[in-house]
Amino acid sequence: MKLEAKVAVVTGGTRGIGRAIAEAFAAEGAQVVVNSRSSHAAVTAASEIGHGAIGLGADLSTEVGVEKLFAAIDERFSSVDVLVNNAGMSMIKKTADLTADDWRRTLDLNLTAPFLCSQRAARRMLASGGGNIVNVASIQAFAAFPRRLAYGVSKAGLVMMTRVMAIEWAPTIRVNAVAPGFISTDLVLNAIAEGKVDIDAVKRRTPQMRLGSPADVAKACVFLACDDAAFVTGQTLVADGGWLAYGFT
């Protein structure tokens, strides 16, 4: 049990990558707090995950929502050992058509929320003597995709935030990120079904010739959050089947 007795908070933990992370952490012995904007979705997911997981609803795109989440955590636990900043949103729109509201909504959830959650968690971790933060970034932090300006900027910012927090909070807290490539989440599978993503082209472009699974990303997060990665901090682990490394389009 690599995370036995650890209190692990997973934001956006009811579906897709976040759900897989919550399930993997619970299987490794963690007491998992599953967060979602919807309290009903959070509680339902926690019940399905089992292993003593609890669900807490809070909208992390606002500072009030972040305070609500950590106040609820404090009512139940004396510390926070692991935080996974997974909650986020996609924004696909031509840059010329991107509104200021589109920009703000994307950065509020994808970048400001991880900042606020990490800050609150770190205060508790520094007081208790240790902890781990894992940020879920994207290969779009490193590779430019058209019509994804706000999303790409938010994920690139998350990678730099990971580095700054890691060096500032060392040696007490380790801060790392995982950058998934094309993963078979409902969002991606729906885009394939709607003809928005050419699955054959993606597979040809990926040296491992397949989409990743949410479990692939979850295993990377378990590694970063446990003592196996005790000397790893400020790093971004790319889980993309070789997509970024491949030099051909």
Contacts in CASP RR format, 6 or more apart in sequence:
PFRMAT RR
TARGET T0000
AUTHOR 0000-0000-0000
METHOD contacts of the structure
MODEL  1
MKLEAKVAVVTGGTRGIGRAIAEAFAAEGAQVVVNSRSSHAAVTAASEIG
HGAIGLGADLSTEVGVEKLFAAIDERFSSVDVLVNNAGMSMIKKTADLTA
DDWRRTLDLNLTAPFLCSQRAARRMLASGGGNIVNVASIQAFAAFPRRLA
YGVSKAGLVMMTRVMAIEWAPTIRVNAVAPGFISTDLVLNAIAEGKVDID
AVKRRTPQMRLGSPADVAKACVFLACDDAAFVTGQTLVADGGWLAYGFT
1 28 0 8 1.000
1 29 0 8 1.000
2 28 0 8 1.000
2 29 0 8 1.000
2 222 0 8 1.000
2 226 0 8 1.000
2 227 0 8 1.000
2 228 0 8 1.000
3 25 0 8 1.000
3 28 0 8 1.000
3 29 0 8 1.000
3 30 0 8 1.000
3 81 0 8 1.000
3 82 0 8 1.000
3 222 0 8 1.000
3 225 0 8 1.000
3 226 0 8 1.000
4 28 0 8 1.000
4 29 0 8 1.000
4 30 0 8 1.000
5 29 0 8 1.000
5 30 0 8 1.000
5 31 0 8 1.000
6 25 0 8 1.000
6 29 0 8 1.000
6 30 0 8 1.000
6 31 0 8 1.000
6 81 0 8 1.000
6 82 0 8 1.000
6 225 0 8 1.000
7 30 0 8 1.000
7 31 0 8 1.000
7 33 0 8 1.000
7 73 0 8 1.000
7 77 0 8 1.000
7 79 0 8 1.000
7 80 0 8 1.000
7 81 0 8 1.000
7 82 0 8 1.000
8 25 0 8 1.000
8 30 0 8 1.000
8 31 0 8 1.000
8 32 0 8 1.000
8 33 0 8 1.000
8 81 0 8 1.000
8 82 0 8 1.000
8 83 0 8 1.000
8 84 0 8 1.000
8 225 0 8 1.000
9 32 0 8 1.000
9 33 0 8 1.000
9 35 0 8 1.000
9 69 0 8 1.000
9 73 0 8 1.000
9 80 0 8 1.000
9 82 0 8 1.000
9 83 0 8 1.000
9 84 0 8 1.000
9 117 0 8 1.000
9 121 0 8 1.000
10 18 0 8 1.000
10 21 0 8 1.000
10 22 0 8 1.000
10 25 0 8 1.000
10 32 0 8 1.000
10 33 0 8 1.000
10 34 0 8 1.000
10 35 0 8 1.000
10 84 0 8 1.000
10 86 0 8 1.000
11 35 0 8 1.000
11 60 0 8 1.000
11 83 0 8 1.000
11 84 0 8 1.000
11 85 0 8 1.000
11 86 0 8 1.000
11 87 0 8 1.000
11 113 0 8 1.000
11 117 0 8 1.000
12 18 0 8 1.000
12 34 0 8 1.000
12 35 0 8 1.000
12 36 0 8 1.000
12 86 0 8 1.000
12 87 0 8 1.000
12 88 0 8 1.000
13 19 0 8 1.000
13 21 0 8 1.000
13 22 0 8 1.000
13 34 0 8 1.000
13 35 0 8 1.000
13 36 0 8 1.000
13 42 0 8 1.000
13 45 0 8 1.000
13 86 0 8 1.000
13 87 0 8 1.000
14 34 0 8 1.000
14 36 0 8 1.000
14 38 0 8 1.000
14 41 0 8 1.000
14 42 0 8 1.000
14 44 0 8 1.000
14 45 0 8 1.000
15 45 0 8 1.000
15 185 0 8 1.000
15 186 0 8 1.000
16 185 0 8 1.000
16 186 0 8 1.000
16 187 0 8 1.000
16 214 0 8 1.000
17 86 0 8 1.000
17 136 0 8 1.000
17 180 0 8 1.000
17 183 0 8 1.000
17 185 0 8 1.000
17 214 0 8 1.000
17 217 0 8 1.000
17 218 0 8 1.000
18 84 0 8 1.000
18 86 0 8 1.000
18 136 0 8 1.000
18 214 0 8 1.000
18 218 0 8 1.000
19 45 0 8 1.000
19 49 0 8 1.000
19 214 0 8 1.000
20 213 0 8 1.000
20 214 0 8 1.000
20 215 0 8 1.000
20 217 0 8 1.000
20 218 0 8 1.000
21 84 0 8 1.000
21 86 0 8 1.000
21 136 0 8 1.000
21 214 0 8 1.000
21 217 0 8 1.000
21 218 0 8 1.000
21 221 0 8 1.000
22 32 0 8 1.000
22 34 0 8 1.000
22 45 0 8 1.000
22 46 0 8 1.000
22 49 0 8 1.000
22 53 0 8 1.000
23 49 0 8 1.000
23 218 0 8 1.000
24 215 0 8 1.000
24 218 0 8 1.000
24 219 0 8 1.000
24 221 0 8 1.000
24 222 0 8 1.000
25 32 0 8 1.000
25 82 0 8 1.000
25 84 0 8 1.000
25 218 0 8 1.000
25 221 0 8 1.000
25 222 0 8 1.000
25 225 0 8 1.000
26 32 0 8 1.000
26 49 0 8 1.000
26 50 0 8 1.000
26 51 0 8 1.000
26 52 0 8 1.000
26 53 0 8 1.000
27 51 0 8 1.000
28 222 0 8 1.000
28 226 0 8 1.000
29 51 0 8 1.000
30 81 0 8 1.000
30 82 0 8 1.000
31 52 0 8 1.000
31 53 0 8 1.000
31 54 0 8 1.000
31 77 0 8 1.000
32 46 0 8 1.000
32 49 0 8 1.000
32 51 0 8 1.000
32 52 0 8 1.000
32 53 0 8 1.000
32 54 0 8 1.000
33 53 0 8 1.000
33 54 0 8 1.000
33 55 0 8 1.000
33 56 0 8 1.000
33 73 0 8 1.000
33 76 0 8 1.000
33 77 0 8 1.000
34 42 0 8 1.000
34 45 0 8 1.000
34 46 0 8 1.000
34 49 0 8 1.000
34 53 0 8 1.000
34 54 0 8 1.000
34 55 0 8 1.000
34 56 0 8 1.000
35 42 0 8 1.000
35 55 0 8 1.000
35 56 0 8 1.000
35 57 0 8 1.000
35 58 0 8 1.000
35 60 0 8 1.000
35 69 0 8 1.000
35 87 0 8 1.000
36 42 0 8 1.000
36 45 0 8 1.000
36 55 0 8 1.000
36 57 0 8 1.000
37 57 0 8 1.000
37 58 0 8 1.000
37 59 0 8 1.000
37 60 0 8 1.000
38 57 0 8 1.000
39 55 0 8 1.000
39 56 0 8 1.000
39 57 0 8 1.000
41 57 0 8 1.000
42 55 0 8 1.000
42 56 0 8 1.000
42 57 0 8 1.000
43 54 0 8 1.000
43 55 0 8 1.000
45 53 0 8 1.000
45 55 0 8 1.000
46 52 0 8 1.000
46 53 0 8 1.000
46 54 0 8 1.000
46 55 0 8 1.000
47 53 0 8 1.000
54 76 0 8 1.000
56 69 0 8 1.000
56 72 0 8 1.000
56 73 0 8 1.000
57 68 0 8 1.000
57 69 0 8 1.000
57 72 0 8 1.000
58 65 0 8 1.000
58 66 0 8 1.000
58 68 0 8 1.000
58 69 0 8 1.000
58 72 0 8 1.000
59 65 0 8 1.000
60 66 0 8 1.000
60 69 0 8 1.000
60 87 0 8 1.000
60 109 0 8 1.000
60 113 0 8 1.000
60 116 0 8 1.000
60 117 0 8 1.000
61 105 0 8 1.000
61 108 0 8 1.000
61 109 0 8 1.000
61 112 0 8 1.000
61 113 0 8 1.000
62 108 0 8 1.000
63 116 0 8 1.000
66 113 0 8 1.000
66 116 0 8 1.000
66 117 0 8 1.000
66 120 0 8 1.000
67 120 0 8 1.000
69 117 0 8 1.000
70 80 0 8 1.000
70 117 0 8 1.000
70 120 0 8 1.000
70 121 0 8 1.000
70 124 0 8 1.000
73 80 0 8 1.000
78 128 0 8 1.000
79 124 0 8 1.000
79 125 0 8 1.000
79 128 0 8 1.000
80 121 0 8 1.000
80 124 0 8 1.000
80 125 0 8 1.000
80 131 0 8 1.000
81 125 0 8 1.000
81 128 0 8 1.000
81 130 0 8 1.000
81 131 0 8 1.000
81 132 0 8 1.000
82 131 0 8 1.000
82 132 0 8 1.000
82 133 0 8 1.000
82 134 0 8 1.000
82 225 0 8 1.000
83 117 0 8 1.000
83 118 0 8 1.000
83 121 0 8 1.000
83 132 0 8 1.000
83 133 0 8 1.000
83 134 0 8 1.000
84 133 0 8 1.000
84 134 0 8 1.000
84 135 0 8 1.000
84 136 0 8 1.000
84 221 0 8 1.000
84 225 0 8 1.000
85 113 0 8 1.000
85 114 0 8 1.000
85 117 0 8 1.000
85 118 0 8 1.000
85 133 0 8 1.000
85 134 0 8 1.000
85 135 0 8 1.000
85 136 0 8 1.000
85 158 0 8 1.000
86 136 0 8 1.000
87 109 0 8 1.000
87 113 0 8 1.000
88 109 0 8 1.000
88 110 0 8 1.000
88 113 0 8 1.000
89 105 0 8 1.000
89 106 0 8 1.000
89 109 0 8 1.000
89 110 0 8 1.000
89 151 0 8 1.000
90 148 0 8 1.000
90 151 0 8 1.000
90 187 0 8 1.000
91 98 0 8 1.000
91 102 0 8 1.000
91 105 0 8 1.000
91 106 0 8 1.000
91 148 0 8 1.000
91 150 0 8 1.000
91 151 0 8 1.000
92 147 0 8 1.000
92 148 0 8 1.000
92 151 0 8 1.000
93 102 0 8 1.000
93 147 0 8 1.000
94 147 0 8 1.000
95 147 0 8 1.000
95 149 0 8 1.000
98 149 0 8 1.000
98 150 0 8 1.000
102 150 0 8 1.000
103 150 0 8 1.000
106 150 0 8 1.000
106 151 0 8 1.000
106 154 0 8 1.000
107 150 0 8 1.000
107 153 0 8 1.000
107 154 0 8 1.000
110 151 0 8 1.000
110 154 0 8 1.000
110 155 0 8 1.000
110 158 0 8 1.000
111 154 0 8 1.000
111 157 0 8 1.000
111 158 0 8 1.000
111 161 0 8 1.000
114 135 0 8 1.000
114 158 0 8 1.000
114 161 0 8 1.000
115 161 0 8 1.000
118 133 0 8 1.000
118 135 0 8 1.000
118 161 0 8 1.000
118 165 0 8 1.000
118 175 0 8 1.000
121 133 0 8 1.000
122 133 0 8 1.000
122 165 0 8 1.000
122 169 0 8 1.000
122 173 0 8 1.000
125 131 0 8 1.000
125 169 0 8 1.000
125 172 0 8 1.000
125 173 0 8 1.000
126 169 0 8 1.000
126 172 0 8 1.000
126 173 0 8 1.000
129 172 0 8 1.000
130 172 0 8 1.000
130 173 0 8 1.000
131 172 0 8 1.000
131 173 0 8 1.000
131 174 0 8 1.000
132 173 0 8 1.000
132 174 0 8 1.000
132 175 0 8 1.000
132 176 0 8 1.000
132 224 0 8 1.000
132 225 0 8 1.000
132 226 0 8 1.000
133 165 0 8 1.000
133 173 0 8 1.000
133 174 0 8 1.000
133 175 0 8 1.000
133 176 0 8 1.000
134 175 0 8 1.000
134 176 0 8 1.000
134 177 0 8 1.000
134 178 0 8 1.000
134 221 0 8 1.000
134 224 0 8 1.000
134 225 0 8 1.000
135 158 0 8 1.000
135 159 0 8 1.000
135 161 0 8 1.000
135 162 0 8 1.000
135 175 0 8 1.000
135 176 0 8 1.000
135 177 0 8 1.000
135 178 0 8 1.000
136 177 0 8 1.000
136 178 0 8 1.000
136 180 0 8 1.000
136 217 0 8 1.000
136 221 0 8 1.000
137 155 0 8 1.000
137 158 0 8 1.000
137 159 0 8 1.000
137 162 0 8 1.000
137 177 0 8 1.000
137 178 0 8 1.000
137 179 0 8 1.000
137 236 0 8 1.000
138 151 0 8 1.000
138 152 0 8 1.000
138 155 0 8 1.000
138 179 0 8 1.000
138 180 0 8 1.000
138 181 0 8 1.000
139 179 0 8 1.000
139 180 0 8 1.000
139 181 0 8 1.000
139 238 0 8 1.000
139 240 0 8 1.000
139 243 0 8 1.000
139 244 0 8 1.000
140 148 0 8 1.000
140 151 0 8 1.000
140 152 0 8 1.000
140 155 0 8 1.000
140 156 0 8 1.000
141 152 0 8 1.000
141 155 0 8 1.000
141 156 0 8 1.000
141 157 0 8 1.000
141 158 0 8 1.000
141 159 0 8 1.000
141 179 0 8 1.000
141 236 0 8 1.000
142 156 0 8 1.000
142 159 0 8 1.000
142 179 0 8 1.000
142 238 0 8 1.000
142 244 0 8 1.000
143 244 0 8 1.000
144 152 0 8 1.000
145 151 0 8 1.000
145 152 0 8 1.000
155 179 0 8 1.000
158 177 0 8 1.000
159 177 0 8 1.000
159 179 0 8 1.000
159 236 0 8 1.000
162 175 0 8 1.000
162 176 0 8 1.000
162 177 0 8 1.000
162 234 0 8 1.000
162 235 0 8 1.000
162 236 0 8 1.000
163 234 0 8 1.000
165 173 0 8 1.000
165 175 0 8 1.000
165 234 0 8 1.000
166 173 0 8 1.000
166 174 0 8 1.000
166 175 0 8 1.000
166 176 0 8 1.000
166 233 0 8 1.000
166 234 0 8 1.000
166 235 0 8 1.000
167 234 0 8 1.000
169 175 0 8 1.000
170 233 0 8 1.000
174 224 0 8 1.000
174 229 0 8 1.000
174 230 0 8 1.000
174 232 0 8 1.000
174 233 0 8 1.000
174 234 0 8 1.000
175 233 0 8 1.000
175 234 0 8 1.000
176 224 0 8 1.000
176 229 0 8 1.000
176 232 0 8 1.000
176 233 0 8 1.000
176 234 0 8 1.000
176 235 0 8 1.000
176 236 0 8 1.000
176 237 0 8 1.000
177 234 0 8 1.000
177 235 0 8 1.000
177 236 0 8 1.000
177 237 0 8 1.000
178 217 0 8 1.000
178 220 0 8 1.000
178 221 0 8 1.000
178 224 0 8 1.000
178 236 0 8 1.000
178 237 0 8 1.000
178 238 0 8 1.000
178 239 0 8 1.000
179 236 0 8 1.000
179 237 0 8 1.000
179 238 0 8 1.000
179 239 0 8 1.000
179 240 0 8 1.000
180 212 0 8 1.000
180 216 0 8 1.000
180 217 0 8 1.000
180 239 0 8 1.000
180 240 0 8 1.000
181 212 0 8 1.000
181 238 0 8 1.000
181 239 0 8 1.000
181 240 0 8 1.000
181 241 0 8 1.000
181 243 0 8 1.000
182 188 0 8 1.000
182 197 0 8 1.000
182 202 0 8 1.000
182 206 0 8 1.000
182 211 0 8 1.000
182 212 0 8 1.000
182 240 0 8 1.000
182 243 0 8 1.000
183 211 0 8 1.000
183 212 0 8 1.000
183 213 0 8 1.000
183 214 0 8 1.000
183 216 0 8 1.000
183 217 0 8 1.000
184 211 0 8 1.000
184 212 0 8 1.000
184 213 0 8 1.000
184 214 0 8 1.000
185 214 0 8 1.000
188 197 0 8 1.000
188 211 0 8 1.000
191 197 0 8 1.000
192 199 0 8 1.000
199 211 0 8 1.000
202 211 0 8 1.000
203 209 0 8 1.000
203 210 0 8 1.000
203 211 0 8 1.000
205 243 0 8 1.000
205 246 0 8 1.000
205 248 0 8 1.000
205 249 0 8 1.000
206 240 0 8 1.000
206 241 0 8 1.000
206 242 0 8 1.000
206 243 0 8 1.000
206 246 0 8 1.000
207 241 0 8 1.000
207 242 0 8 1.000
207 243 0 8 1.000
207 245 0 8 1.000
207 246 0 8 1.000
208 241 0 8 1.000
208 242 0 8 1.000
210 241 0 8 1.000
212 239 0 8 1.000
212 241 0 8 1.000
216 239 0 8 1.000
217 239 0 8 1.000
220 237 0 8 1.000
220 239 0 8 1.000
223 229 0 8 1.000
223 237 0 8 1.000
224 232 0 8 1.000
224 237 0 8 1.000
238 244 0 8 1.000
END
